[in-house]
Amino acid sequence: MSSTDIAEKIAEAAICVIATHGLARLTHRAVASAAEVSLAATTRHFATKADIVAAGSDRLLKGYLAAFSRAVERQRHGQGLASDMRSLLRLLTANAAGYRQRDSLAWCEIMLAAGRTARGQMLARHWFDELSKTWADLAEAMGSSSDPNLIESAIDTAIGLLFIVLPLALTPDQVRDCLRDGFSPDMVRISPADTLPLLPVRATSKARETKERIIDAAIGIMVDGGPELLTYNAISASAGLTLAAPAYHFGTIDRLIAVAQDRMFSISQDRYREILRTLPASPRDLDELVDLTAAIFARESTEFVAINRATYSIWLEAARSPALRESIRQSVAIMQRAWAARLYRIGGRSGDLEGLGALALYIGKFVRIAATGSRTVDLARMHHGFKFAMSQLSRPEPTGTFF
């Protein structure tokens, strides 16, 4: 086997490890085992973990570009599977939940972590540049508008949908239902085996204080590196407690992650309410809704980017840990409903589908900004981006554009 073949095999194995175990658990040894090559071979081809991640990302990008190139050619010969941007988005999301699930999950992991380093940010910017070019080419081949605002909105919405359908393990058929009628919590079936058992209530002040220290420590670890780094050893060391304390109070790591996820969601809601106190209580028109959204987004993607990144890391972990899906299912339903209500107040349609579209758009834009480094020039464009997309989502009748 040639050196190039070995490097490609290692890159493919890296994608598998990232999707199966999470980016934080990626090591040379894990990749060597998955690739069925020696540890020396992985270190010879890729000196650092960042080198392996970059190789995996490059392999994903090559596969993506090749697939889009084939799609463009089919479209130009009248054999395309999508007729407009909306049908393309639905097709790609269903595929991501189906035969491209592994690659989609690995891509989400890589992008979410990219913003932590300058090298990762450069990698993410390259990805988004290529996404814009390929989506514009396909839009032109479909005879759809290739307006950069439309392309960006569609890409961001598609990315946001990945962060919803993958954690909830929706099937392709469920994705199609979701993108026709909106998300229903009934789509996610939580089996008894995946339900976290109730723990006895420990109501003493000392017990409450200890639980708070454990939760705070868990959130800190996830903010720094993601839920994959949560272990009893790491939590007890961070909280300054015995090794037995986290298990005694929470039973399992999954339960602690779920509690921490709920806590972070509650904290974000408190921040949202704080912003509302300084802005109109309820947006009366599109401009007020865009102003409110852009204000919240600017704060969440800069001052609170780390804790939001940790939240979405938990969402991705749910793709591997079904016990985490209950709180995410509830969060998606609540946020979809809230977005739908805001769009309805300014004259839009009242359905859950539009709420889902706005939620996906927001998540996708956050991932874009967090991955590429929260640059001022990009943040300055967000107000315009939200205005364009929400003008489509808030129309009384569907526009046939991107959602």
C-alpha positions in Angstrom: 0.0 0.0 0.0 1.4 3.4 -1.0 2.0 6.2 1.4 -0.9 8.2 -0.1 -3.2 5.2 0.3 -2.2 4.9 4.0 -2.8 8.6 4.6 -6.2 8.4 2.9 -7.1 5.3 5.1 -6.1 7.2 8.2 -8.2 10.2 7.2 -11.2 8.0 6.6 -10.7 6.4 10.0 -10.5 9.8 11.6 -14.0 10.6 10.2 -15.3 7.4 11.7 -13.7 8.0 15.1 -15.0 11.6 15.3 -18.6 10.5 14.3 -18.6 7.5 16.6 -16.9 8.9 19.7 -16.6 12.7 19.4 -13.8 14.9 18.5 -12.4 15.2 22.1 -11.8 11.4 22.1 -9.9 11.5 18.8 -6.3 10.2 19.4 -3.6 8.8 17.2 -4.1 5.4 18.9 -7.9 5.4 18.3 -7.4 6.3 14.7 -4.7 3.7 14.2 -7.0 1.1 15.6 -9.9 2.2 13.3 -7.6 2.3 10.3 -6.0 -1.0 11.1 -2.5 0.5 10.8 0.3 0.9 13.2 0.5 3.7 15.6 3.8 4.7 14.1 2.1 5.0 10.7 -0.4 7.6 12.0 2.3 9.7 13.7 4.5 9.5 10.6 1.8 10.9 8.4 0.2 13.2 10.9 2.3 14.7 13.7 -0.5 16.2 15.7 -4.2 15.7 16.4 -4.9 18.9 14.4 -3.2 17.4 11.4 -5.5 14.4 11.6 -8.6 16.6 11.9 -7.5 18.6 8.9 -7.0 15.5 6.9 -10.4 14.2 7.8 -12.0 17.5 7.0 -10.2 17.6 3.6 -11.5 14.1 2.8 -15.0 15.2 3.7 -14.7 18.3 1.6 -13.4 16.4 -1.4 -16.4 14.0 -1.2 -18.8 16.8 -0.8 -17.5 18.8 -3.8 -17.5 15.6 -5.9 -21.1 14.9 -5.0 -22.2 18.5 -5.7 -20.3 18.4 -9.0 -22.2 15.3 -10.1 -25.5 16.9 -8.9 -24.8 20.0 -11.0 -24.1 17.9 -14.1 -27.3 15.8 -13.6 -29.3 19.0 -13.1 -28.0 20.5 -16.3 -29.1 17.4 -18.2 -32.5 17.5 -16.7 -31.9 14.5 -14.3 -31.7 16.5 -11.0 -33.6 15.4 -7.9 -34.2 19.0 -6.7 -36.2 21.6 -8.5 -35.5 24.6 -6.2 -33.5 25.7 -3.1 -36.3 24.5 -0.8 -36.4 21.0 -2.3 -32.6 20.8 -2.3 -32.5 21.7 1.4 -35.0 19.0 2.2 -33.2 16.4 0.1 -29.8 17.1 1.7 -31.2 17.1 5.3 -33.0 13.7 4.6 -29.7 12.3 3.2 -27.8 13.6 6.3 -30.2 11.7 8.5 -29.8 8.6 6.3 -26.8 7.3 4.4 -24.7 10.4 5.0 -25.3 10.4 8.8 -21.7 9.5 9.8 -20.1 12.1 7.6 -22.6 14.7 8.6 -22.0 14.1 12.3 -18.3 14.2 11.9 -18.5 17.5 9.9 -20.7 19.1 12.7 -18.1 18.0 15.3 -15.3 19.5 13.3 -17.0 22.8 12.6 -18.2 23.3 16.2 -14.7 22.9 17.5 -13.0 24.9 14.7 -13.4 28.2 16.3 -11.1 27.2 19.2 -7.9 27.7 17.2 -6.7 29.9 14.4 -6.0 26.9 12.3 -9.5 25.6 12.8 -11.0 29.0 11.9 -9.1 29.0 8.6 -10.3 25.5 7.9 -13.9 26.6 8.6 -13.6 29.7 6.4 -12.4 27.5 3.5 -15.4 25.2 4.0 -17.9 28.1 4.0 -16.3 29.6 0.9 -16.6 26.3 -0.9 -20.1 25.8 0.3 -21.1 29.2 -1.1 -19.6 28.4 -4.5 -21.1 24.9 -4.9 -24.6 25.9 -3.7 -24.5 28.9 -6.1 -23.5 26.6 -9.0 -26.3 24.2 -8.2 -28.9 27.0 -7.8 -27.9 28.3 -11.3 -28.2 24.8 -12.7 -31.7 24.5 -11.2 -32.7 27.8 -12.7 -33.1 29.3 -9.2 -31.8 32.6 -7.9 -28.1 32.6 -7.0 -28.5 35.7 -4.9 -25.7 35.5 -2.2 -28.2 36.4 0.5 -30.4 33.4 -0.6 -27.5 31.1 -0.8 -26.2 32.1 2.7 -29.6 31.7 4.2 -30.1 28.3 2.7 -26.7 27.1 3.8 -27.2 28.3 7.4 -30.6 26.8 7.6 -29.3 23.5 6.3 -26.5 23.5 8.9 -29.0 24.4 11.7 -31.2 21.5 10.6 -28.2 19.1 11.0 -27.8 20.2 14.6 -31.5 19.3 15.2 -32.1 16.1 13.2 -28.8 14.3 14.1 -29.1 14.7 17.9 -32.7 13.6 17.8 -31.8 10.6 15.5 -34.7 11.4 13.1 -35.1 9.0 10.2 -35.2 10.4 6.6 -38.9 9.9 6.5 -39.3 11.8 9.8 -37.1 14.6 8.4 -39.4 14.9 5.4 -42.4 15.1 7.7 -40.6 17.6 9.9 -39.8 19.8 6.8 -43.4 19.6 5.7 -45.3 20.3 9.0 -42.6 21.3 11.6 -41.1 19.3 14.4 -43.3 17.3 16.7 -41.9 15.9 20.0 -43.8 12.7 19.2 -41.3 12.1 16.4 -38.7 11.2 19.0 -39.4 8.0 20.8 -37.6 7.6 24.1 -37.5 3.9 25.0 -37.6 2.8 28.7 -34.1 1.6 28.4 -32.9 5.1 27.5 -34.8 6.9 30.3 -32.6 8.1 33.1 -33.8 6.5 36.4 -35.0 8.7 39.2 -32.6 9.4 42.0 -33.5 9.8 45.7 -33.8 13.5 46.7 -31.0 14.6 49.0 -32.4 17.7 50.5 -29.8 18.8 53.0 -28.1 22.1 52.4 -24.7 20.3 52.2 -26.1 18.0 49.5 -27.5 20.9 47.5 -24.2 22.8 47.8 -22.3 19.7 46.6 -24.6 19.1 43.6 -24.2 22.8 42.6 -20.4 22.4 42.7 -20.6 19.3 40.6 -22.9 21.0 38.0 -20.6 24.0 37.8 -17.6 21.8 37.4 -19.3 19.8 34.6 -20.3 23.0 32.8 -16.8 24.3 33.0 -15.3 21.1 31.6 -17.8 21.1 28.7 -17.2 24.7 27.9 -13.4 24.0 27.8 -13.5 20.8 25.8 -17.0 19.3 25.3 -19.0 16.6 27.0 -16.6 13.9 25.8 -14.2 15.1 28.5 -16.6 14.5 31.4 -15.3 11.7 33.6 -15.7 11.2 37.3 -12.0 11.9 37.7 -12.2 15.2 35.9 -15.3 16.3 37.7 -14.1 15.4 41.2 -10.8 17.1 40.6 -12.4 20.3 39.2 -15.0 20.4 42.0 -12.5 19.5 44.8 -14.6 16.5 45.8 -14.1 12.8 46.3 -14.2 10.5 43.3 -17.5 9.0 44.5 -19.4 12.3 44.9 -20.5 12.8 41.2 -21.8 9.2 41.0 -23.5 9.4 44.4 -25.4 12.6 43.5 -26.1 12.0 39.8 -25.7 8.3 39.1 -24.4 8.5 35.6 -22.4 10.9 33.4 -25.4 11.0 31.0 -27.6 12.3 33.9 -25.1 14.9 34.8 -24.8 16.1 31.2 -28.6 16.3 31.0 -28.8 18.3 34.2 -26.0 20.6 33.0 -27.8 21.0 29.6 -31.0 22.1 31.4 -29.0 24.5 33.5 -27.3 26.1 30.5 -30.6 26.4 28.7 -32.1 28.1 31.8 -29.1 30.5 32.0 -29.5 31.4 28.3 -33.2 32.1 28.8 -32.2 34.5 31.7 -29.9 36.3 29.4 -32.6 36.5 26.8 -35.0 38.0 29.3 -32.4 40.5 30.3 -32.1 41.7 26.8 -35.9 41.9 26.4 -36.0 44.4 29.4 -34.0 46.9 27.3 -35.9 46.3 24.0 -39.5 46.3 22.9 -41.4 43.6 24.8 -42.9 42.1 21.7 -41.6 42.8 18.1 -44.3 44.6 16.2 -42.8 44.4 12.8 -40.0 42.8 10.8 -37.4 45.5 11.7 -38.0 45.1 15.4 -37.8 41.3 15.2 -34.5 41.6 13.3 -33.1 44.2 15.7 -34.0 41.9 18.7 -32.6 38.8 17.0 -29.4 40.5 15.9 -28.9 42.0 19.4 -29.3 38.6 21.1 -27.1 36.9 18.4 -24.2 39.3 18.8 -24.1 38.8 22.5 -24.5 35.0 22.3 -21.8 34.5 19.6 -19.2 36.7 21.3 -19.5 37.0 25.1 -21.2 33.6 25.5 -19.8 31.8 22.5 -18.0 29.2 24.7 -21.1 28.1 26.7 -23.2 28.0 23.6 -20.6 25.9 21.8 -20.7 23.5 24.8 -24.5 23.4 24.6 -24.5 22.3 20.9 -21.7 19.8 21.8 -24.2 18.2 24.2 -26.7 18.1 21.3 -24.2 16.3 19.1 -23.4 13.9 22.0 -27.1 13.0 22.1 -26.6 11.4 18.6 -24.5 8.8 20.4 -26.3 8.9 23.8 -30.1 8.4 23.5 -30.6 9.3 27.2 -29.7 12.9 26.4 -32.5 13.3 23.8 -35.4 14.1 26.2 -34.2 17.5 27.2 -33.2 18.3 23.6 -36.5 17.2 22.3 -38.2 19.6 24.8 -35.8 22.5 24.0 -36.4 22.2 20.2 -40.2 22.2 20.7 -40.1 25.2 23.0 -37.8 27.2 20.7 -39.7 26.3 17.6 -42.9 27.5 19.2 -41.3 30.7 20.4 -40.0 31.5 16.9 -43.4 30.7 15.3 -45.2 33.0 17.7 -42.8 35.9 16.9 -43.2 35.4 13.2 -46.9 35.3 13.5 -47.0 38.6 15.5 -45.4 40.4 12.6 -47.9 39.0 10.0 -46.3 35.7 9.1 -47.7 32.2 8.9 -48.5 30.6 12.3 -47.2 27.1 11.6 -44.5 25.2 13.4 -42.6 24.8 10.1 -41.7 28.5 10.0 -40.7 28.4 13.6 -38.4 25.5 12.8 -37.0 27.4 9.9 -36.1 30.4 12.0 -34.6 28.2 14.7 -32.5 26.3 12.2 -31.4 29.6 10.6 -30.3 30.9 14.0 -28.4 27.8 14.9 -26.7 27.7 11.5 -25.6 31.3 11.7 -24.2 30.7 15.2 -22.2 27.7 13.9 -20.9 29.7 11.0 -19.7 32.6 13.3 -18.4 30.4 16.1 -16.4 28.2 13.6 -14.9 31.1 11.6 -13.9 33.1 14.7 -16.5 35.8 15.4 -14.8 38.3 13.1 -16.2 41.9 13.3 -16.8 42.0 9.6 -18.9 38.8 9.7 -20.9 39.9 12.8 -21.6 43.3 11.1 -23.3 41.4 8.2 -25.5 39.3 10.5 -28.2 42.0 10.8 -28.6 42.1 7.0 -28.6 38.3 6.8 -31.3 38.0 9.4 -33.4 40.6 7.7 -33.3 38.9 4.4 -34.1 35.5 5.8 -36.8 36.6 8.1 -38.5 38.6 5.4 -38.9 35.3 3.6 -40.0 33.3 6.7 -42.5 36.0 7.8 -44.5 36.3 4.6 -48.1 35.3 4.7 -47.6 32.8 1.9 -44.6 30.5 1.1 -42.1 32.1 -1.2 -40.5 29.0 -2.7 -37.1 30.3 -1.8 -35.2 28.4 0.9 -37.8 27.2 3.4 
